[in-house]
Amino acid sequence: MFDQEHDAARFKRAFAILCRDCRSWPQPAALLEAMPRRDQLALTKQPIPADPDSPAMKAKFDQIAKLFRPDPKRKQDNGHGHVVTRCDGLKARCGGPGLCEVCNKEAQALKTGKARA
């Protein structure tokens, strides 16, 4: 992919080489062959200090754990959504009652009054 900030100098250099060496209009492959390689930043081994017992790290861990903790105020849905509508509006791709054993059990529980509304 072309990045003007990093590749403009490479294109200028490639065209300068082609202008010097070619007597006719060059093919695109010739431009790519004449283009110098991108400068690669040197990778250094610098340890990242991370103390899991530090207060800052504990706060980050608590923040991440809070994201995955279920909200106790929100009604938890575990049905397929065909028989009883889920709070989130999702429906499983099971085919619903008649095709899915879970949906059949949910429909039967609804008929007998043992299901959630």
N, C-alpha and C positions, 0 to 999 in steps of 0.2 A: 504494500500500500504506500502511496506517495504522501509524504509529510513535508509540506513546503518548508517549514522551519529547518528540518534536518537534511532534506534531500536537495534543496536548491543548489547548494555549492557542489554537490556530486554531479548534478546534471550539467552545470556550467563546465566542470572539469571534463566530463565525458564529451561534450560538444567541442571543447578545445582540442581534445585528442583526435576526434574525428575530423575536424577541420584541417588539422596538420597532416593526417594520414590518408584521407579519402579524396578521390578525384571526382566521384559522382555521389548522388544522394545516398546516404547509408540506409541499410535495413534496420528495423527496430532492434533486431538481435545484436547488431553491431554496437548500437548505443548501450545496450545492457552489458555487453562484454567490456566496453570501454569505461563504464561507470566504476569508480573506486568503491570499495567496501565501506559500509557504515562504520563509524567509530563506535567501538563497544566500550561501555563503561567497565572499569575494573571492579571485579567483585572482591570484597574484602570480608574476612572473617571477624566480625565484631559481635561479641556476645551481647545478647539483649538481656539486661538484668530484669529478672522477674522473681520476686519473692512472694510465693503464694500465701504467706502468713502476714503480709503487710496489710494495713487497713485499706489502702487503695485497691489492692487486688481482691480483698474480701468484699468490698463494695461492688466491684465489677462482677464477681461471681454471683452475688446476691441479685444484681440487676439481671443477669442472664437467667438465673433460676426463676425469677419472677415472670419472665417472658413465657416459660414453659409450664408454669404452675396453672392449673385450671382455675377459673374464676368461680368461687363458691356461690355467688349470687346468680350466675347464669345457669339455666336449666341445661343439663347435659343430655345430648341427643346420642342415642346409639342405635336407633332404628334405621330402616332403609328409606323411609320418607314416602312410601307409596300408600300405606294404610293410614298412618298418623303423620301429619305434616311436621317436619322438623323445624326447630327455631331458625336454623340457618338457611332453610329453603332447599337444601340439597336432596337429591334422590339418587339411590344406588342404581347402577346399571344392571340390575338383576332380572328385570322383567316384571317385577311386582307379584301380587298374589296369583296363584295358579302356576307360576313358574319357579318361584323362590320359596324355599322352606321357611326362612326367617319371616318373610312377609306373610306366609300362610299362618304361622304361629301368632303373629301380631294381629292378624285379622280375626283369628279364633278368640284370642284374649279380649279383643274389643267387643266381640259379640257376647261373651260371657260376663263382661263388665270388669275384667281383671286388668285391663290395659290403662295406660295413662292417657289423658285426653289431649 
